[in-house]
Amino acid sequence: MIVIDNISFSYNKKEVLKNIDLRINNGELTAVLGVNGSGKSTLLKTINHLLKPSKGAVYISGDDLKGMTKKEIARKIGYMPQKSNGVLCTVFDAVLLGRTPHIGWNVSKRDTEVVHDILRLMNMEDYSMRQTYQLSGGELQKVLIARALAQEPKVLLLDEPINHLDIKNQVEIMSMLHQITAKLGIVTMVVLHDLNTAMRFSDKFIMLKDGVVFSHGGREIITPASIKEVFTIDVLLSDINGIPVVIPAAPGIPGHK
């Protein structure tokens, strides 16, 4: 479990996150939702202590991250930012970089075994000796996720991991993340913009508005009223073959009321 205990964060004295209080259980994929500028990316960075909270604390399995070194935090949290620097190397070596918090003087047998296990888990064994520059956008995103998983984290933080991907890769990556989260029993928090993707693949949801948790819970919190309040748009919620669908209105555009 991760416990986010009343954390706040400010940029140049402007409060961006305000009294964030959350509990997220192992095995749950949680979507972080909100408009641009609502504090989604800042929340992930503050949890990871890339940004130091002005108050409050983050606990993982009861351990307070305050006072831990970056290396110690990296053994507990895997983080993938919106933009990741590419590395010109093989897929295997790129994923092996995720073992950095655990590696001593030399790469151990355990380190290589973990990389093989992660590539197998993500059905990427056939890619291990390919160069990263030869990969498609979707394949490269999977490598970056695999690198974060190679840290063997208890918490996985992913900031917009499916942006700029085609619909097939979006579905594949989110489906894979949901399965891996349950199988490994970790906490996964994913910043998403697409409400339909979020509702289809997430167990829980955090709706942020102006740096405050507007709502946190299961699918019951995703309603036309809550979406109107957070995203300032009217929507219709429907269901197609058991899959929830959000249909936004476009007032003033003929045929899109």
C-alpha positions as protocol buffer text, in pm:
chain_id: "A"
residue {
  index: 1
  type: MET
  ca { x: 0 y: 0 z: 0 }
}
residue {
  index: 2
  type: ILE
  ca { x: 102 y: 360 z: -62 }
}
residue {
  index: 3
  type: VAL
  ca { x: -20 y: 625 z: 180 }
}
residue {
  index: 4
  type: ILE
  ca { x: -6 y: 989 z: 72 }
}
residue {
  index: 5
  type: ASP
  ca { x: -55 y: 1178 z: 396 }
}
residue {
  index: 6
  type: ASN
  ca { x: -171 y: 1538 z: 357 }
}
residue {
  index: 7
  type: ILE
  ca { x: 102 y: 1650 z: 115 }
}
residue {
  index: 8
  type: SER
  ca { x: 118 y: 1996 z: -40 }
}
residue {
  index: 9
  type: PHE
  ca { x: 359 y: 2150 z: -290 }
}
residue {
  index: 10
  type: SER
  ca { x: 425 y: 2504 z: -410 }
}
residue {
  index: 11
  type: TYR
  ca { x: 605 y: 2655 z: -709 }
}
residue {
  index: 12
  type: ASN
  ca { x: 746 y: 2998 z: -618 }
}
residue {
  index: 13
  type: LYS
  ca { x: 502 y: 3032 z: -327 }
}
residue {
  index: 14
  type: LYS
  ca { x: 206 y: 2936 z: -548 }
}
residue {
  index: 15
  type: GLU
  ca { x: 38 y: 2630 z: -399 }
}
residue {
  index: 16
  type: VAL
  ca { x: -4 y: 2368 z: -674 }
}
residue {
  index: 17
  type: LEU
  ca { x: -102 y: 2067 z: -460 }
}
residue {
  index: 18
  type: LYS
  ca { x: -319 y: 2122 z: -154 }
}
residue {
  index: 19
  type: ASN
  ca { x: -357 y: 1870 z: 128 }
}
residue {
  index: 20
  type: ILE
  ca { x: -351 y: 1555 z: -86 }
}
residue {
  index: 21
  type: ASP
  ca { x: -462 y: 1258 z: 124 }
}
residue {
  index: 22
  type: LEU
  ca { x: -481 y: 916 z: -48 }
}
residue {
  index: 23
  type: ARG
  ca { x: -459 y: 544 z: 22 }
}
residue {
  index: 24
  type: ILE
  ca { x: -396 y: 308 z: -271 }
}
residue {
  index: 25
  type: ASN
  ca { x: -386 y: -69 z: -234 }
}
residue {
  index: 26
  type: ASN
  ca { x: -151 y: -320 z: -394 }
}
residue {
  index: 27
  type: GLY
  ca { x: -270 y: -478 z: -716 }
}
residue {
  index: 28
  type: GLU
  ca { x: -467 y: -169 z: -820 }
}
residue {
  index: 29
  type: LEU
  ca { x: -414 y: 41 z: -1132 }
}
residue {
  index: 30
  type: THR
  ca { x: -522 y: 395 z: -1053 }
}
residue {
  index: 31
  type: ALA
  ca { x: -585 y: 658 z: -1321 }
}
residue {
  index: 32
  type: VAL
  ca { x: -498 y: 1019 z: -1232 }
}
residue {
  index: 33
  type: LEU
  ca { x: -743 y: 1247 z: -1415 }
}
residue {
  index: 34
  type: GLY
  ca { x: -791 y: 1621 z: -1454 }
}
residue {
  index: 35
  type: VAL
  ca { x: -750 y: 1911 z: -1694 }
}
residue {
  index: 36
  type: ASN
  ca { x: -410 y: 2046 z: -1797 }
}
residue {
  index: 37
  type: GLY
  ca { x: -254 y: 2229 z: -1505 }
}
residue {
  index: 38
  type: SER
  ca { x: -459 y: 2053 z: -1238 }
}
residue {
  index: 39
  type: GLY
  ca { x: -145 y: 1907 z: -1074 }
}
residue {
  index: 40
  type: LYS
  ca { x: -133 y: 1552 z: -1215 }
}
residue {
  index: 41
  type: SER
  ca { x: 237 y: 1545 z: -1313 }
}
residue {
  index: 42
  type: THR
  ca { x: 332 y: 1742 z: -1003 }
}
residue {
  index: 43
  type: LEU
  ca { x: 156 y: 1483 z: -788 }
}
residue {
  index: 44
  type: LEU
  ca { x: 364 y: 1200 z: -936 }
}
residue {
  index: 45
  type: LYS
  ca { x: 688 y: 1397 z: -897 }
}
residue {
  index: 46
  type: THR
  ca { x: 604 y: 1486 z: -537 }
}
residue {
  index: 47
  type: ILE
  ca { x: 520 y: 1125 z: -450 }
}
residue {
  index: 48
  type: ASN
  ca { x: 857 y: 1027 z: -599 }
}
residue {
  index: 49
  type: HIS
  ca { x: 1029 y: 1311 z: -409 }
}
residue {
  index: 50
  type: LEU
  ca { x: 1167 y: 1455 z: -731 }
}
residue {
  index: 51
  type: LEU
  ca { x: 984 y: 1757 z: -592 }
}
residue {
  index: 52
  type: LYS
  ca { x: 1000 y: 1808 z: -218 }
}
residue {
  index: 53
  type: PRO
  ca { x: 655 y: 1848 z: -58 }
}
residue {
  index: 54
  type: SER
  ca { x: 612 y: 2161 z: 150 }
}
residue {
  index: 55
  type: LYS
  ca { x: 430 y: 1949 z: 406 }
}
residue {
  index: 56
  type: GLY
  ca { x: 300 y: 1597 z: 455 }
}
residue {
  index: 57
  type: ALA
  ca { x: 461 y: 1259 z: 394 }
}
residue {
  index: 58
  type: VAL
  ca { x: 454 y: 956 z: 163 }
}
residue {
  index: 59
  type: TYR
  ca { x: 465 y: 604 z: 305 }
}
residue {
  index: 60
  type: ILE
  ca { x: 522 y: 284 z: 109 }
}
residue {
  index: 61
  type: SER
  ca { x: 453 y: -36 z: 303 }
}
residue {
  index: 62
  type: GLY
  ca { x: 476 y: 177 z: 616 }
}
residue {
  index: 63
  type: ASP
  ca { x: 817 y: 327 z: 531 }
}
residue {
  index: 64
  type: ASP
  ca { x: 843 y: 708 z: 522 }
}
residue {
  index: 65
  type: LEU
  ca { x: 1027 y: 827 z: 210 }
}
residue {
  index: 66
  type: LYS
  ca { x: 1141 y: 1140 z: 390 }
}
residue {
  index: 67
  type: GLY
  ca { x: 1514 y: 1116 z: 459 }
}
residue {
  index: 68
  type: MET
  ca { x: 1571 y: 832 z: 210 }
}
residue {
  index: 69
  type: THR
  ca { x: 1839 y: 867 z: -56 }
}
residue {
  index: 70
  type: LYS
  ca { x: 1745 y: 879 z: -426 }
}
residue {
  index: 71
  type: LYS
  ca { x: 1881 y: 527 z: -463 }
}
residue {
  index: 72
  type: GLU
  ca { x: 1668 y: 397 z: -176 }
}
residue {
  index: 73
  type: ILE
  ca { x: 1356 y: 561 z: -321 }
}
residue {
  index: 74
  type: ALA
  ca { x: 1436 y: 415 z: -665 }
}
residue {
  index: 75
  type: ARG
  ca { x: 1423 y: 68 z: -510 }
}
residue {
  index: 76
  type: LYS
  ca { x: 1064 y: 137 z: -407 }
}
residue {
  index: 77
  type: ILE
  ca { x: 932 y: 355 z: -691 }
}
residue {
  index: 78
  type: GLY
  ca { x: 961 y: 312 z: -1067 }
}
residue {
  index: 79
  type: TYR
  ca { x: 891 y: 636 z: -1253 }
}
residue {
  index: 80
  type: MET
  ca { x: 841 y: 712 z: -1621 }
}
residue {
  index: 81
  type: PRO
  ca { x: 809 y: 1085 z: -1702 }
}
residue {
  index: 82
  type: GLN
  ca { x: 619 y: 1232 z: -1996 }
}
residue {
  index: 83
  type: LYS
  ca { x: 942 y: 1266 z: -2192 }
}
residue {
  index: 84
  type: SER
  ca { x: 1220 y: 1010 z: -2152 }
}
residue {
  index: 85
  type: ASN
  ca { x: 1564 y: 1040 z: -2305 }
}
residue {
  index: 86
  type: GLY
  ca { x: 1631 y: 763 z: -2553 }
}
residue {
  index: 87
  type: VAL
  ca { x: 1943 y: 552 z: -2517 }
}
residue {
  index: 88
  type: LEU
  ca { x: 2119 y: 408 z: -2821 }
}
residue {
  index: 89
  type: CYS
  ca { x: 2171 y: 49 z: -2714 }
}
residue {
  index: 90
  type: THR
  ca { x: 2002 y: -289 z: -2726 }
}
residue {
  index: 91
  type: VAL
  ca { x: 1662 y: -338 z: -2568 }
}
residue {
  index: 92
  type: PHE
  ca { x: 1820 y: -569 z: -2310 }
}
residue {
  index: 93
  type: ASP
  ca { x: 2074 y: -303 z: -2205 }
}
residue {
  index: 94
  type: ALA
  ca { x: 1806 y: -33 z: -2196 }
}
residue {
  index: 95
  type: VAL
  ca { x: 1597 y: -241 z: -1954 }
}
residue {
  index: 96
  type: LEU
  ca { x: 1910 y: -332 z: -1756 }
}
residue {
  index: 97
  type: LEU
  ca { x: 1952 y: 40 z: -1679 }
}
residue {
  index: 98
  type: GLY
  ca { x: 1650 y: -3 z: -1452 }
}
residue {
  index: 99
  type: ARG
  ca { x: 1865 y: -221 z: -1228 }
}
residue {
  index: 100
  type: THR
  ca { x: 2093 y: 75 z: -1144 }
}
residue {
  index: 101
  type: PRO
  ca { x: 1953 y: 118 z: -789 }
}
residue {
  index: 102
  type: HIS
  ca { x: 2043 y: -246 z: -716 }
}
residue {
  index: 103
  type: ILE
  ca { x: 2374 y: -289 z: -901 }
}
residue {
  index: 104
  type: GLY
  ca { x: 2698 y: -284 z: -702 }
}
residue {
  index: 105
  type: TRP
  ca { x: 3038 y: -297 z: -869 }
}
residue {
  index: 106
  type: ASN
  ca { x: 2924 y: -538 z: -1137 }
}
residue {
  index: 107
  type: VAL
  ca { x: 2607 y: -662 z: -1302 }
}
residue {
  index: 108
  type: SER
  ca { x: 2507 y: -979 z: -1117 }
}
residue {
  index: 109
  type: LYS
  ca { x: 2335 y: -1292 z: -1234 }
}
residue {
  index: 110
  type: ARG
  ca { x: 2030 y: -1173 z: -1040 }
}
residue {
  index: 111
  type: ASP
  ca { x: 2024 y: -848 z: -1242 }
}
residue {
  index: 112
  type: THR
  ca { x: 2025 y: -1028 z: -1577 }
}
residue {
  index: 113
  type: GLU
  ca { x: 1760 y: -1273 z: -1454 }
}
residue {
  index: 114
  type: VAL
  ca { x: 1530 y: -985 z: -1357 }
}
residue {
  index: 115
  type: VAL
  ca { x: 1569 y: -829 z: -1703 }
}
residue {
  index: 116
  type: HIS
  ca { x: 1493 y: -1161 z: -1874 }
}
residue {
  index: 117
  type: ASP
  ca { x: 1188 y: -1207 z: -1650 }
}
residue {
  index: 118
  type: ILE
  ca { x: 1052 y: -859 z: -1727 }
}
residue {
  index: 119
  type: LEU
  ca { x: 1103 y: -901 z: -2102 }
}
residue {
  index: 120
  type: ARG
  ca { x: 927 y: -1238 z: -2082 }
}
residue {
  index: 121
  type: LEU
  ca { x: 643 y: -1090 z: -1878 }
}
residue {
  index: 122
  type: MET
  ca { x: 593 y: -820 z: -2143 }
}
residue {
  index: 123
  type: ASN
  ca { x: 629 y: -1059 z: -2438 }
}
residue {
  index: 124
  type: MET
  ca { x: 941 y: -879 z: -2556 }
}
residue {
  index: 125
  type: GLU
  ca { x: 1200 y: -1156 z: -2546 }
}
residue {
  index: 126
  type: ASP
  ca { x: 1236 y: -1149 z: -2925 }
}
residue {
  index: 127
  type: TYR
  ca { x: 1327 y: -780 z: -2904 }
}
residue {
  index: 128
  type: SER
  ca { x: 1610 y: -813 z: -2652 }
}
residue {
  index: 129
  type: MET
  ca { x: 1899 y: -778 z: -2900 }
}
residue {
  index: 130
  type: ARG
  ca { x: 1735 y: -518 z: -3122 }
}
residue {
  index: 131
  type: GLN
  ca { x: 1866 y: -163 z: -3114 }
}
residue {
  index: 132
  type: THR
  ca { x: 1633 y: 91 z: -2953 }
}
residue {
  index: 133
  type: TYR
  ca { x: 1650 y: 321 z: -3257 }
}
residue {
  index: 134
  type: GLN
  ca { x: 1493 y: 42 z: -3463 }
}
residue {
  index: 135
  type: LEU
  ca { x: 1177 y: 34 z: -3252 }
}
residue {
  index: 136
  type: SER
  ca { x: 838 y: 188 z: -3321 }
}
residue {
  index: 137
  type: GLY
  ca { x: 689 y: 440 z: -3079 }
}
residue {
  index: 138
  type: GLY
  ca { x: 477 y: 175 z: -2909 }
}
residue {
  index: 139
  type: GLU
  ca { x: 766 y: -69 z: -2879 }
}
residue {
  index: 140
  type: LEU
  ca { x: 988 y: 201 z: -2727 }
}
residue {
  index: 141
  type: GLN
  ca { x: 719 y: 288 z: -2470 }
}
residue {
  index: 142
  type: LYS
  ca { x: 711 y: -78 z: -2367 }
}
residue {
  index: 143
  type: VAL
  ca { x: 1090 y: -71 z: -2322 }
}
residue {
  index: 144
  type: LEU
  ca { x: 1065 y: 236 z: -2098 }
}
residue {
  index: 145
  type: ILE
  ca { x: 796 y: 70 z: -1888 }
}
residue {
  index: 146
  type: ALA
  ca { x: 1007 y: -246 z: -1870 }
}
residue {
  index: 147
  type: ARG
  ca { x: 1303 y: -37 z: -1751 }
}
residue {
  index: 148
  type: ALA
  ca { x: 1090 y: 103 z: -1467 }
}
residue {
  index: 149
  type: LEU
  ca { x: 967 y: -248 z: -1378 }
}
residue {
  index: 150
  type: ALA
  ca { x: 1326 y: -376 z: -1370 }
}
residue {
  index: 151
  type: GLN
  ca { x: 1372 y: -165 z: -1057 }
}
residue {
  index: 152
  type: GLU
  ca { x: 1138 y: -417 z: -889 }
}
residue {
  index: 153
  type: PRO
  ca { x: 933 y: -129 z: -748 }
}
residue {
  index: 154
  type: LYS
  ca { x: 646 y: -151 z: -506 }
}
residue {
  index: 155
  type: VAL
  ca { x: 495 y: 154 z: -678 }
}
residue {
  index: 156
  type: LEU
  ca { x: 494 y: 233 z: -1052 }
}
residue {
  index: 157
  type: LEU
  ca { x: 432 y: 595 z: -1158 }
}
residue {
  index: 158
  type: LEU
  ca { x: 365 y: 656 z: -1528 }
}
residue {
  index: 159
  type: ASP
  ca { x: 305 y: 1005 z: -1666 }
}
residue {
  index: 160
  type: GLU
  ca { x: 100 y: 990 z: -1988 }
}
residue {
  index: 161
  type: PRO
  ca { x: 252 y: 660 z: -2112 }
}
residue {
  index: 162
  type: ILE
  ca { x: 19 y: 626 z: -2412 }
}
residue {
  index: 163
  type: ASN
  ca { x: 26 y: 980 z: -2549 }
}
residue {
  index: 164
  type: HIS
  ca { x: 116 y: 997 z: -2920 }
}
residue {
  index: 165
  type: LEU
  ca { x: 50 y: 625 z: -2970 }
}
residue {
  index: 166
  type: ASP
  ca { x: -197 y: 474 z: -3214 }
}
residue {
  index: 167
  type: ILE
  ca { x: -513 y: 314 z: -3078 }
}
residue {
  index: 168
  type: LYS
  ca { x: -378 y: -43 z: -3106 }
}
residue {
  index: 169
  type: ASN
  ca { x: -69 y: 38 z: -2898 }
}
residue {
  index: 170
  type: GLN
  ca { x: -276 y: 233 z: -2647 }
}
residue {
  index: 171
  type: VAL
  ca { x: -501 y: -67 z: -2585 }
}
residue {
  index: 172
  type: GLU
  ca { x: -209 y: -313 z: -2575 }
}
residue {
  index: 173
  type: ILE
  ca { x: -6 y: -108 z: -2327 }
}
residue {
  index: 174
  type: MET
  ca { x: -296 y: -32 z: -2092 }
}
residue {
  index: 175
  type: SER
  ca { x: -415 y: -393 z: -2098 }
}
residue {
  index: 176
  type: MET
  ca { x: -60 y: -510 z: -2025 }
}
residue {
  index: 177
  type: LEU
  ca { x: -22 y: -261 z: -1739 }
}
residue {
  index: 178
  type: HIS
  ca { x: -347 y: -374 z: -1580 }
}
residue {
  index: 179
  type: GLN
  ca { x: -244 y: -740 z: -1595 }
}
residue {
  index: 180
  type: ILE
  ca { x: 111 y: -676 z: -1468 }
}
residue {
  index: 181
  type: THR
  ca { x: -16 y: -463 z: -1178 }
}
residue {
  index: 182
  type: ALA
  ca { x: -240 y: -746 z: -1060 }
}
residue {
  index: 183
  type: LYS
  ca { x: 18 y: -1020 z: -1124 }
}
residue {
  index: 184
  type: LEU
  ca { x: 304 y: -846 z: -942 }
}
residue {
  index: 185
  type: GLY
  ca { x: 80 y: -703 z: -670 }
}
residue {
  index: 186
  type: ILE
  ca { x: 217 y: -352 z: -708 }
}
residue {
  index: 187
  type: VAL
  ca { x: 57 y: -8 z: -699 }
}
residue {
  index: 188
  type: THR
  ca { x: 38 y: 159 z: -1042 }
}
residue {
  index: 189
  type: MET
  ca { x: -60 y: 522 z: -1089 }
}
residue {
  index: 190
  type: VAL
  ca { x: -108 y: 642 z: -1448 }
}
residue {
  index: 191
  type: VAL
  ca { x: -175 y: 996 z: -1566 }
}
residue {
  index: 192
  type: LEU
  ca { x: -427 y: 976 z: -1850 }
}
residue {
  index: 193
  type: HIS
  ca { x: -625 y: 1222 z: -2060 }
}
residue {
  index: 194
  type: ASP
  ca { x: -860 y: 978 z: -2233 }
}
residue {
  index: 195
  type: LEU
  ca { x: -1153 y: 905 z: -2002 }
}
residue {
  index: 196
  type: ASN
  ca { x: -1263 y: 607 z: -2210 }
}
residue {
  index: 197
  type: THR
  ca { x: -921 y: 442 z: -2176 }
}
residue {
  index: 198
  type: ALA
  ca { x: -913 y: 523 z: -1806 }
}
residue {
  index: 199
  type: MET
  ca { x: -1255 y: 371 z: -1740 }
}
residue {
  index: 200
  type: ARG
  ca { x: -1180 y: 58 z: -1940 }
}
residue {
  index: 201
  type: PHE
  ca { x: -847 y: -36 z: -1781 }
}
residue {
  index: 202
  type: SER
  ca { x: -835 y: 124 z: -1434 }
}
residue {
  index: 203
  type: ASP
  ca { x: -946 y: -15 z: -1100 }
}
residue {
  index: 204
  type: LYS
  ca { x: -956 y: 319 z: -918 }
}
residue {
  index: 205
  type: PHE
  ca { x: -958 y: 687 z: -1012 }
}
residue {
  index: 206
  type: ILE
  ca { x: -822 y: 1011 z: -870 }
}
residue {
  index: 207
  type: MET
  ca { x: -991 y: 1324 z: -1005 }
}
residue {
  index: 208
  type: LEU
  ca { x: -787 y: 1639 z: -946 }
}
residue {
  index: 209
  type: LYS
  ca { x: -922 y: 1992 z: -967 }
}
residue {
  index: 210
  type: ASP
  ca { x: -703 y: 2297 z: -900 }
}
residue {
  index: 211
  type: GLY
  ca { x: -451 y: 2090 z: -707 }
}
residue {
  index: 212
  type: VAL
  ca { x: -711 y: 1930 z: -480 }
}
residue {
  index: 213
  type: VAL
  ca { x: -851 y: 1576 z: -483 }
}
residue {
  index: 214
  type: PHE
  ca { x: -1205 y: 1634 z: -606 }
}
residue {
  index: 215
  type: SER
  ca { x: -1287 y: 1263 z: -581 }
}
residue {
  index: 216
  type: HIS
  ca { x: -1113 y: 928 z: -529 }
}
residue {
  index: 217
  type: GLY
  ca { x: -1264 y: 583 z: -564 }
}
residue {
  index: 218
  type: GLY
  ca { x: -1395 y: 323 z: -807 }
}
residue {
  index: 219
  type: ARG
  ca { x: -1601 y: 363 z: -1122 }
}
residue {
  index: 220
  type: GLU
  ca { x: -1892 y: 496 z: -918 }
}
residue {
  index: 221
  type: ILE
  ca { x: -1718 y: 835 z: -891 }
}
residue {
  index: 222
  type: ILE
  ca { x: -1708 y: 880 z: -1271 }
}
residue {
  index: 223
  type: THR
  ca { x: -2045 y: 1041 z: -1337 }
}
residue {
  index: 224
  type: PRO
  ca { x: -2173 y: 1309 z: -1576 }
}
residue {
  index: 225
  type: ALA
  ca { x: -2188 y: 1545 z: -1277 }
}
residue {
  index: 226
  type: SER
  ca { x: -1827 y: 1480 z: -1164 }
}
residue {
  index: 227
  type: ILE
  ca { x: -1695 y: 1507 z: -1521 }
}
residue {
  index: 228
  type: LYS
  ca { x: -1885 y: 1834 z: -1565 }
}
residue {
  index: 229
  type: GLU
  ca { x: -1734 y: 1969 z: -1244 }
}
residue {
  index: 230
  type: VAL
  ca { x: -1375 y: 1864 z: -1319 }
}
residue {
  index: 231
  type: PHE
  ca { x: -1358 y: 1901 z: -1698 }
}
residue {
  index: 232
  type: THR
  ca { x: -1635 y: 2165 z: -1747 }
}
residue {
  index: 233
  type: ILE
  ca { x: -1803 y: 1969 z: -2025 }
}
residue {
  index: 234
  type: ASP
  ca { x: -2133 y: 1785 z: -2049 }
}
residue {
  index: 235
  type: VAL
  ca { x: -2110 y: 1414 z: -2128 }
}
residue {
  index: 236
  type: LEU
  ca { x: -2327 y: 1111 z: -2171 }
}
residue {
  index: 237
  type: LEU
  ca { x: -2217 y: 787 z: -2007 }
}
residue {
  index: 238
  type: SER
  ca { x: -2312 y: 472 z: -2194 }
}
residue {
  index: 239
  type: ASP
  ca { x: -2212 y: 108 z: -2221 }
}
residue {
  index: 240
  type: ILE
  ca { x: -2113 y: -95 z: -2527 }
}
residue {
  index: 241
  type: ASN
  ca { x: -2071 y: -471 z: -2484 }
}
residue {
  index: 242
  type: GLY
  ca { x: -1990 y: -421 z: -2118 }
}
residue {
  index: 243
  type: ILE
  ca { x: -1735 y: -147 z: -2187 }
}
residue {
  index: 244
  type: PRO
  ca { x: -1810 y: 198 z: -2038 }
}
residue {
  index: 245
  type: VAL
  ca { x: -1805 y: 483 z: -2287 }
}
residue {
  index: 246
  type: VAL
  ca { x: -1791 y: 860 z: -2230 }
}
residue {
  index: 247
  type: ILE
  ca { x: -1954 y: 1065 z: -2506 }
}
residue {
  index: 248
  type: PRO
  ca { x: -1871 y: 1437 z: -2480 }
}
residue {
  index: 249
  type: ALA
  ca { x: -2108 y: 1706 z: -2601 }
}
residue {
  index: 250
  type: ALA
  ca { x: -1991 y: 1980 z: -2834 }
}
residue {
  index: 251
  type: PRO
  ca { x: -2241 y: 2265 z: -2792 }
}
residue {
  index: 252
  type: GLY
  ca { x: -2284 y: 2492 z: -3090 }
}
residue {
  index: 253
  type: ILE
  ca { x: -2153 y: 2243 z: -3345 }
}
residue {
  index: 254
  type: PRO
  ca { x: -2433 y: 2102 z: -3564 }
}
residue {
  index: 255
  type: GLY
  ca { x: -2474 y: 1729 z: -3519 }
}
residue {
  index: 256
  type: HIS
  ca { x: -2262 y: 1722 z: -3203 }
}
residue {
  index: 257
  type: LYS
  ca { x: -2506 y: 1829 z: -2934 }
}
